[in-house]
Amino acid sequence: MTPVTTLMHNVPITSPTSVGESVTAVELIYDADRPYEVTMVVTSPGHDSGCSCPPVRVTWIFARDLLGCAAAMTQEGTGHGDVRVAKGNGPTLNITLRSPAGQATLALPIWQVAQWLTRVYTLVPKGAEHLHQQGDVDAELAEILAGGAS
């Protein structure tokens, strides 16, 4: 049997969000070969002003530790820059995404995120990430700092 190295979970949006009903789905993806990061795919309908366009999927990649700190988090939250995570009102986790195009806050059911994170940390325990990392981290960092992207 092939070991599981990728965990995916579709998380429903808990209303309200700062983007209203324009986000229809959030998918959390964890790949053990890239143990320090979480990928979040946000899907919204492609229609605008009556246009029947295909759905738009936007991918965000951020540190696993941002979600991993969720249990001890206050409403001030954690994270700097483009992604911030904070407890919402009630049993929600607010993830705020910022870009030059604007800002959106997604409210997700905290228990579903916590349940998914339990599986993630079972797959790659905190402190064991370096045992799973694929590729040359130093080379990737040098390329990013030089203005390239991998």
N, C-alpha and C positions, 0 to 999 in steps of 0.2 A: 504494500500500500504506500502510495506517495504521501509524504508528510505535507500537512497544510502549511503554507507559507504566506497566504494572503487571506485576510478577513475582510468581508464586505458586509455592510449593514445599511439598509434603507431606514432613515429616520423621518417620521412625520413631522411636519412643521406645527408647532403649537402657536396659535394666533394669540395676540397680534404680533406681527413683525413690522419693522420699519419700512418694509417693502410691500406691505399689504398682501394681497393674494397673488402677487406676481411670481412668487416662488412656489413651485408645486412639489419639489422633492429634494431631499438632501441624502447623499450617499457617503458614508464614511468608509474609507479603504485603508487597510494597513498591510504593508508588505514587509515580511520579516527580513528580506534582503536589503531593505532601506529602513533600519530599525529606529532611527531617530525621528522619522516623519510620519505624518498622517496626511492622507489626501482626502479632501472633501469636494465632492462634485455637486454643485447647486444647479438644479434644472428649473427653468421657467418657460412658460408658454411662448411660442414664437410670434404670437399675434399681437399686433399693436395697431390701434385705430382701424380694426376690421381686417387687417392682413392675415391670411392663413399661412403663416410661415412655419417651418419646423421648430420644435422646441430648441431653446438655447441652453447649452450646458457650459458652465464656467467652473474651472478647476482651480482649487486653492491648495497649496501644500504648506504645512506648518509643523512646528515641533510637537511631537507626541506629548511632551511634558505639559504643554498648555492645557490639554484635556485631562492629563493625569493629575493635575493639581485641583481638579474640579471639586473633589469632596471637601477639601479644606478651604475652599474659596469664599470670599465675602463678595458683596455686591460691587466692591471696587474692582475686583477681578484681577486678571494677570495678562501679561503680554504687552509688547511695545510695538509700535509700527502698524502694519497693515492688518493684523489679526489680534483681537482681544477676546478673552473669554471671562464671563462673570456669571454668578448666580442671578437668575431673574426673579421676578415675583412669583411665589409659589414654587412648584416642582419643575422649574425650567432652567435650562442653561442657555444663556445668551451668548452667541458668537457674533461679534461685530467685525465686518470685513470692510476695509477701506482701500480705495484705489483713486487714481486721478479722476475717474469718471463719477465718483460719489462714494457713499457709504450705505451699508445695509446691515441690520441686526436681525439675526435669525434666532428664534426661540425654539429650542428643542427639548423634548422630555428628558429631564436629567437622569431618570432611572434607566432609560434605554441606552443613553450614552455610557452610563456607569456599567451596565451589563456588558456592553460591547468592549469597554476598556478592560474588564476583568478577563475576557478572552484574549485581548491583545497582550496584557501583561503575563498571562499564562504561556502564551506562545514565545514571547521574548521578555523575560523578567527585567525589571529596572536594574541597571548595573551590568547586564550581560549583553548590551547592544553591540559592543565591539566584537563579540564573538560571531555576530550575524552579518555585520556590515560587508557588503559586496563592493568591489571597485576600490579605487585609490582616492580616499577622501582628500588627501593633501593636493592631488592634481586637480580634482573637481573644484576645491576652494580656490586654488590659484587661478583657474580659468574664470570663475565667477568674479573674483577681485580684479581680474584684467579686463572685465567688461563683456566676457563671453557668457554663454549659457550651455549647460550640458543637456 
